Amino acid sequence: MDLRPRIADLLPRARSELAELVAFRSVADPARFPPGECHRAARWVRDKFLELGFADARLVDTSDGSRAVLGSRGRAGPDAPTVLLYAHYDVQPPLSETAWQTPPFRLTEVGGRWYGRGAADCKGNILMHLTALRALDSAVPDLPVNLKLVVEGSEEQGTGGLENFVAGNAELLRADAMLICDTGNAAVGVPAATVSLRGMVTLTVTVETLATAVHSGIYGGAAPDALAALVSTLATLRDDRGDTTVSGLANTQRWTGEPYPAERFRGDAGVLDDVDLLGDGTVADMLWARPAVTILGIDCPPARGAASAITPHAAARLNLRVPPGTDAADARTALIRHLHAAAPWNARVTVRTHATGAPFLASVTGRAHRALATAMREAYGRPMTTLGQGGSIPLCTALAETCPDAELLLIGVEDPRAAIHAPNESVDPRELATMALAEALFLRHYATGAH
């Protein structure tokens, strides 16, 4: 039975509901955004899955104060396979709203794409689940597969609420296959499964040199400048080619999966003309196989209105991405040691860790992966490729450790133009529709063994 026309008929409803979901300012940062927005988004998700037969769909408080939506639908009996469906309803903050071409929390169509914060990451994936299940239920209501659901509310903040929940609730989440829908394809129309995720370490390094700010004319030249010390320290984290050079971390690994052409990357990332790409490897090497350190922000006096004074203390928040094969805790230790050793003039260095997440490498040999490859080929008319992702999904490691027999499949509606975590995030509705079709086909193939 052809599911494609059913998906097409459901797409207007998907757009309408995505608009409702995008309208929630569900940033899991109660210091800056009302927590009630996350709570309303969670209830919206629960109610939609209740309508789809997840009779026990409910809100569960996690250790970081957020709420996850959990549920199950066991129509097929204990001998049928079980598939866990994952997504998250929380979003990144909009950053500068003036940088948006459209209102960030109003779904707006421009040039055939739907713009809005969370349209791709990851509210679009929630609509992918809903659309796939609606199409499948209307076509094959007695499909022999059991479903479990988890949609979390703090993935973007990296506070670990759901990861902490997993360890003590393995039976609630245990499944034969898990669709972790928080990634995307190589390009619009180019289907892909993500098989590699870098882990991450986020920390703040503070450098102190003086008890208080002092006049740069009277004391400058001998008094140590904390901002200069911080800049000197940060400069040691990359070499002239842009390779990350944290002492004790290997930085020569190679990626063997789908390549990422440099010119396409330049366009996707918006790299300015004549500005060099970083590193001595390929784009795929740099993104998916090697460590990468980013300076996320610096605390220091602003340039505008700065006084003629020597800065006594300065701080920077750093994000280190850790490739599979490297332990995230070891990477954290190496980075902290490097920062202490690199600081000049015996400046005082303190480091505060905010988050640590392990890297992840998926299996590509199991029954679920084969069923997904078949479904993707049918949906897109071309073979599925494999990608890495420079971002981190710490939940994957927690699930793999807690449910070691489960196959984790990382897919989603994102594409390189989606601008996730940046202004002007968007989703291509063709990807939402085709990925919903691929998900429905996967569930049918996996349930019946026809792949």
NUBAMI-195113 format. One record per residue (C-alpha): residue in one letter; x, y, z. Coordinates in Angstrom, 3 decimals. Example, Ala and Ser with C-alpha at 12.3 -4.5 7.8 and 13.67 -1.06 7.14 Angstrom:
2
  r         u         v         w
  a    12.300    -4.500     7.800
  s    13.670    -1.060     7.140
***
This chain:
451
  r         u         v         w
  m     0.000     0.000     0.000
  d     1.440     3.377    -1.063
  l     1.882     5.673     1.925
  r     3.146     8.654    -0.059
  p    -0.274    10.170    -0.922
  r    -1.365     9.749     2.685
  i     1.668    11.735     3.827
  a     0.897    14.418     1.230
  d    -2.663    14.711     2.511
  l    -1.357    15.112     6.072
  l     1.243    17.790     5.296
  p    -1.108    20.806     5.734
  r    -1.991    19.496     9.189
  a     1.715    19.044     9.946
  r     2.355    22.663     9.028
  s    -0.511    23.905    11.184
  e     0.621    21.872    14.183
  l     4.270    22.790    13.721
  a     3.176    26.431    13.831
  e     1.433    25.760    17.163
  l     4.517    24.048    18.565
  v     6.999    26.649    17.307
  a     4.914    29.348    19.007
  f     5.905    27.988    22.420
  r     9.068    29.781    23.604
  s    10.264    26.497    25.062
  v    13.853    27.415    25.943
  a    14.836    25.364    28.998
  d    16.519    28.303    30.737
  p    14.219    29.533    33.542
  a    16.539    32.439    34.308
  r    15.758    34.000    30.919
  f    12.560    32.326    29.660
  p     9.313    31.540    31.496
  p     9.323    27.828    32.432
  g     5.606    27.744    31.738
  e     6.363    27.800    27.999
  c     8.211    24.480    28.289
  h     5.398    23.042    30.387
  r     2.813    24.042    27.801
  a     4.893    22.545    25.001
  a     5.204    19.301    26.974
  r     1.445    19.108    27.479
  w     0.893    19.786    23.766
  v     3.155    16.854    22.853
  r     1.498    14.563    25.412
  d    -1.975    15.370    24.136
  k    -1.061    14.714    20.493
  f     0.315    11.269    21.288
  l    -2.654    10.462    23.496
  e    -4.763    10.956    20.366
  l    -2.578     8.366    18.594
  g    -3.245     5.623    21.099
  f    -0.413     6.167    23.571
  a    -2.932     5.751    26.346
  d    -0.392     6.105    29.148
  a     1.309     9.210    27.710
  r     2.301    11.329    30.685
  l     4.639    14.037    31.945
  v     7.614    12.942    34.032
  d     9.768    15.335    36.027
  t    13.500    14.839    35.508
  s    16.385    15.669    37.808
  d    17.134    19.022    36.165
  g    13.620    20.347    36.680
  s    12.405    19.722    33.137
  r     9.539    17.504    32.023
  a     9.745    14.606    29.612
  v     6.812    13.045    27.803
  l     6.788     9.261    28.142
  g     4.325     6.790    26.736
  s     3.810     3.437    25.069
  r     1.487     1.757    22.604
  g     1.458    -2.023    22.814
  r    -1.001    -3.227    20.203
  a     1.048    -6.116    18.857
  g     1.763    -8.365    21.824
  p     4.988    -9.363    23.589
  d     6.504   -11.250    20.661
  a     6.433    -8.291    18.290
  p     9.406    -5.926    18.062
  t     9.414    -2.697    20.053
  v    10.592     0.638    18.662
  l    11.334     3.684    20.804
  l    10.622     7.092    19.230
  y    12.690    10.024    20.527
  a    12.704    13.789    19.989
  h    12.890    16.917    22.145
  y    10.582    19.913    22.395
  d    12.998    22.398    23.960
  v    14.867    24.781    21.694
  q    17.909    27.002    21.620
  p    17.330    30.660    22.532
  p    16.665    32.815    19.486
  l    19.896    34.792    20.036
  s    19.551    38.220    18.439
  e    15.953    38.559    17.293
  t    17.036    41.442    15.061
  a    19.132    38.947    13.054
  w    15.995    36.999    12.144
  q    14.331    37.741     8.854
  t    11.041    36.459    10.295
  p     9.706    36.327    13.884
  p    11.572    33.444    15.561
  f     8.526    32.007    17.310
  r     6.112    32.320    14.391
  l     6.327    29.681    11.661
  t     6.736    31.606     8.414
  e     7.156    30.324     4.874
  v     9.864    32.017     2.792
  g    11.215    30.616    -0.461
  g     9.608    27.234     0.092
  r    11.096    26.710     3.567
  w     9.359    27.035     6.933
  y    11.228    29.371     9.301
  g    11.044    29.447    13.083
  r    13.043    28.444    16.141
  g    12.764    24.690    16.513
  a    11.271    24.178    13.056
  a    14.075    21.700    12.381
  d    15.703    21.158    15.778
  c    13.712    19.455    17.005
  k    10.020    20.266    16.781
  g    10.019    19.312    13.120
  n    10.991    15.800    14.180
  i     8.038    15.619    16.562
  l     5.783    16.391    13.590
  m     7.665    13.773    11.581
  h     6.688    11.171    14.199
  l     3.078    12.327    14.312
  t     2.717    12.395    10.535
  a     4.349     8.993    10.067
  l     2.102     7.347    12.662
  r    -1.073     8.949    11.323
  a    -0.306     7.753     7.815
  l     0.616     4.287     9.016
  d    -2.420     3.932    11.270
  s    -4.778     4.785     8.436
  a    -3.108     2.293     6.089
  v    -1.999    -0.564     8.356
  p    -3.826    -0.224    11.684
  d    -2.824    -3.691    12.862
  l     0.919    -3.426    12.145
  p     2.765    -5.891    14.429
  v     5.051    -3.426    16.210
  n     4.967    -1.980    19.728
  l     5.963     1.622    20.289
  k     7.500     3.592    23.119
  l     7.869     7.347    23.260
  v    10.198     9.787    24.959
  v    10.223    13.490    24.136
  e    12.437    15.446    26.491
  g    12.564    19.093    27.462
  s    16.173    20.011    28.237
  e    18.356    18.513    25.506
  e    19.635    21.870    24.314
  q    20.843    22.922    27.761
  g    22.900    19.766    28.291
  t    21.813    19.484    31.908
  g    21.417    15.721    31.767
  g    17.901    15.327    33.085
  l    16.869    12.532    30.746
  e    20.278    10.844    30.818
  n    19.958    10.609    34.606
  f    16.435     9.238    34.226
  v    17.518     6.508    31.804
  a    19.839     4.737    34.219
  g    17.112     4.088    36.771
  n    14.258     3.396    34.346
  a    15.669     0.956    31.834
  e    12.479    -1.087    31.527
  l    10.386     1.949    30.615
  l    12.692     2.681    27.691
  r    13.891    -0.756    26.667
  a    13.321    -1.463    22.976
  d    14.703    -3.468    20.087
  a    15.326    -0.360    17.991
  m    15.395     3.331    18.873
  l    14.705     6.114    16.389
  i    16.702     9.028    17.768
  c    15.256    11.814    15.650
  d    17.522    14.779    16.255
  t    19.791    14.798    13.198
  g    19.256    15.068     9.459
  n    20.281    14.356     5.898
  a    23.385    15.163     3.882
  a    21.326    17.629     1.813
  v    17.696    18.044     0.840
  g    16.806    14.848    -0.986
  v    19.972    12.985     0.086
  p    18.964    10.478     2.803
  a    21.401     9.685     5.583
  a    21.735     7.967     8.917
  t    24.093     9.561    11.403
  v    26.410     6.900    12.786
  s    28.975     9.002    14.655
  l    28.565    11.765    17.236
  r    31.258    13.777    18.895
  g    30.999    14.147    22.621
  m    31.572    17.476    24.298
  v    33.064    19.292    27.240
  t    31.833    22.783    28.124
  l    33.713    24.773    30.735
  t    34.629    28.280    31.832
  v    38.260    29.243    32.403
  t    38.966    32.288    34.566
  v    42.320    34.062    34.698
  e    43.200    36.433    37.583
  t    46.299    38.623    37.954
  l    45.437    41.648    40.122
  a    43.344    42.392    43.184
  t    41.606    45.206    41.298
  a    41.814    47.186    38.080
  v    44.672    49.716    38.029
  h    45.569    52.682    35.793
  s    47.266    51.538    32.583
  g    49.446    54.652    32.465
  i    50.765    54.371    35.989
  y    51.082    50.567    36.187
  g    51.099    49.381    32.563
  g    54.265    47.620    31.511
  a    54.935    45.753    34.726
  a    51.459    44.934    36.033
  p    50.147    41.653    34.538
  d    47.079    42.073    32.346
  a    44.542    39.283    32.950
  l    42.874    39.805    29.596
  a    46.207    39.554    27.781
  a    46.983    36.407    29.781
  l    43.638    34.899    28.800
  v    44.133    35.775    25.128
  s    47.604    34.211    25.216
  t    46.202    31.058    26.804
  l    43.364    30.737    24.317
  a    45.743    31.230    21.389
  t    47.494    27.961    22.277
  l    44.335    25.930    21.615
  r    44.779    26.059    17.808
  d    47.788    26.202    15.527
  d    48.252    28.388    12.466
  r    46.278    25.956    10.280
  g    43.378    25.951    12.729
  d    43.938    22.424    14.021
  t    42.955    21.994    17.674
  t    46.146    21.550    19.686
  v    45.166    20.516    23.193
  s    48.086    18.698    24.763
  g    47.287    15.001    25.090
  l    44.504    14.922    22.455
  a    45.127    13.295    19.072
  n    44.156    15.524    16.151
  t    45.024    13.531    13.026
  q    42.061    11.126    12.753
  r    40.366    10.524     9.376
  w    36.679    10.159     8.439
  t    35.839     7.187     6.195
  g    32.123     7.745     5.545
  e    30.283    10.218     3.315
  p    32.507    13.171     2.356
  y    31.470    16.786     2.840
  p    32.644    18.816    -0.195
  a    34.462    21.959     0.872
  e    32.555    24.296    -1.427
  r    29.216    22.985    -0.234
  f    30.359    23.393     3.363
  r    31.431    26.985     2.704
  g    27.948    27.760     1.443
  d    26.182    25.839     4.210
  a    28.241    27.525     6.934
  g    28.227    30.979     5.340
  v    32.022    31.232     5.278
  l    33.033    34.623     3.901
  d    34.824    34.834     0.563
  d    38.603    34.396     0.800
  v    38.428    33.258     4.434
  d    40.212    29.929     4.893
  l    38.638    26.772     6.254
  l    40.365    25.371     9.311
  g    42.632    22.369     9.709
  d    44.882    20.205     7.580
  g    42.247    17.494     7.031
  t    39.122    17.319     4.923
  v    35.953    19.023     6.065
  a    34.574    15.648     7.168
  d    37.766    14.922     9.116
  m    37.515    18.218    10.944
  l    33.796    17.927    11.695
  w    33.325    14.280    12.540
  a    36.646    12.609    13.352
  r    38.760    15.147    15.240
  p    38.511    17.226    18.398
  a    37.545    20.859    17.957
  v    37.657    23.641    20.522
  t    35.465    26.733    20.209
  i    35.583    29.917    22.247
  l    31.909    30.524    22.957
  g    32.261    33.822    24.781
  i    34.563    36.062    26.805
  d    33.848    38.063    29.963
  c    35.925    41.260    29.908
  p    35.369    44.998    29.694
  p    33.568    45.925    26.449
  a    35.494    47.934    23.896
  r    32.955    50.722    23.857
  g    33.481    52.929    26.887
  a    36.502    50.967    28.149
  a    38.570    52.772    30.770
  s    42.359    53.186    30.664
  a    42.783    50.391    33.163
  i    44.502    47.025    33.328
  t    41.987    44.190    33.580
  p    42.406    42.179    36.818
  h    40.393    39.138    35.769
  a    38.834    37.728    32.586
  a    37.002    34.545    31.686
  a    36.069    32.548    28.610
  r    33.572    29.779    28.040
  l    34.986    26.971    25.923
  n    33.358    24.078    24.115
  l    35.461    21.059    23.188
  r    33.981    18.493    20.788
  v    35.316    14.989    21.343
  p    35.353    12.382    18.536
  p    34.482     8.694    18.972
  g    37.498     6.806    20.255
  t    38.354     9.500    22.795
  d    36.978     9.393    26.321
  a    35.210    12.640    27.190
  a    36.460    12.611    30.785
  d    40.028    12.170    29.563
  a    39.506    15.021    27.091
  r    38.228    17.254    29.889
  t    41.279    16.457    32.000
  a    43.613    17.155    29.077
  l    41.967    20.503    28.348
  i    42.106    21.636    31.974
  r    45.768    20.653    32.264
  h    46.523    22.462    29.015
  l    44.864    25.673    30.231
  h    46.802    25.654    33.484
  a    50.096    24.977    31.707
  a    49.534    27.560    28.958
  a    48.680    30.544    31.154
  p    51.626    33.010    31.244
  w    53.170    34.893    34.162
  n    51.972    32.422    36.813
  a    48.496    33.887    36.450
  r    45.879    32.229    38.606
  v    43.696    29.884    36.570
  t    40.440    28.338    37.731
  v    38.195    26.112    35.641
  r    34.536    25.309    36.149
  t    32.994    22.446    34.163
  h    29.395    22.924    33.028
  a    28.719    19.780    30.990
  t    30.418    16.640    29.735
  g    28.979    14.241    27.164
  a    30.454    11.058    25.728
  p    30.898    10.467    21.982
  f    28.828     7.806    20.248
  l    29.355     5.325    17.411
  a    26.355     3.393    16.058
  s    26.231    -0.132    14.672
  v    25.398    -0.421    10.970
  t    25.029    -4.187    10.695
  g    21.754    -4.972    12.445
  r    18.227    -5.719    11.282
  a    16.947    -2.247    12.117
  h    19.693    -0.518    10.140
  r    18.906    -2.723     7.131
  a    15.188    -1.917     7.424
  l    16.000     1.786     7.626
  a    18.228     1.609     4.540
  t    15.414    -0.064     2.610
  a    12.866     2.508     3.785
  m    15.114     5.446     2.916
  r    15.785     4.061    -0.556
  e    12.064     3.651    -1.198
  a    11.198     7.090     0.160
  y    13.955     9.009    -1.624
  g    14.630     6.860    -4.668
  r    18.337     6.667    -3.868
  p    20.551     4.773    -1.389
  m    20.988     5.982     2.167
  t    24.448     7.218     3.079
  t    26.093     7.526     6.502
  l    27.175    10.739     8.186
  g    28.950    11.896    11.265
  q    27.747    14.798    13.325
  g    29.939    17.268    15.124
  g    27.210    17.934    17.670
  s    26.539    15.859    20.748
  i    23.521    13.882    21.921
  p    24.605    12.560    25.347
  l    21.375    10.576    25.610
  c    22.645     8.176    22.929
  t    25.483     6.989    25.121
  a    23.182     6.661    28.128
  l    20.717     4.566    26.111
  a    23.460     2.418    24.604
  e    24.901     1.677    28.031
  t    21.525     1.009    29.653
  c    19.999    -0.936    26.736
  p    23.028    -2.534    25.055
  d    20.964    -4.833    22.813
  a    19.028    -2.002    21.197
  e    19.915    -0.610    17.763
  l    20.089     3.180    17.756
  l    19.177     4.884    14.476
  l    19.894     8.603    14.221
  i    17.789    10.380    11.606
  g    15.745    13.538    11.249
  v    14.417    16.421     9.178
  e    17.448    18.704     9.405
  d    19.601    19.554     6.404
  p    22.717    21.751     6.136
  r    20.614    24.820     5.302
  a    18.483    24.450     8.430
  a    20.693    26.861    10.461
  i    19.951    25.093    13.726
  h    21.175    26.974    16.837
  a    21.457    30.133    14.695
  p    19.094    32.893    13.603
  n    16.761    32.017    10.733
  e    16.399    28.327    11.525
  s    14.190    26.559     9.015
  v    12.986    23.220     7.743
  d    12.276    22.168     4.181
  p     8.723    20.767     4.129
  r     9.808    18.243     1.491
  e    12.206    16.773     4.022
  l     9.553    16.652     6.730
  a     7.197    14.832     4.373
  t     9.760    12.418     2.942
  m    11.279    11.639     6.324
  a     7.797    10.950     7.712
  l     7.324     8.550     4.811
  a    10.695     6.939     5.523
  e     9.780     6.496     9.187
  a     6.439     4.903     8.319
  l     8.125     2.578     5.818
  f    10.781     1.678     8.364
  l     8.192     0.697    10.949
  r     6.367    -1.436     8.362
  h     9.550    -3.158     7.149
  y    10.919    -3.675    10.661
  a     7.633    -5.098    11.918
  t     7.198    -7.540     9.049
  g    10.828    -8.380     8.321
  a    10.397    -7.317     4.670
  h    13.762    -5.727     3.937
***
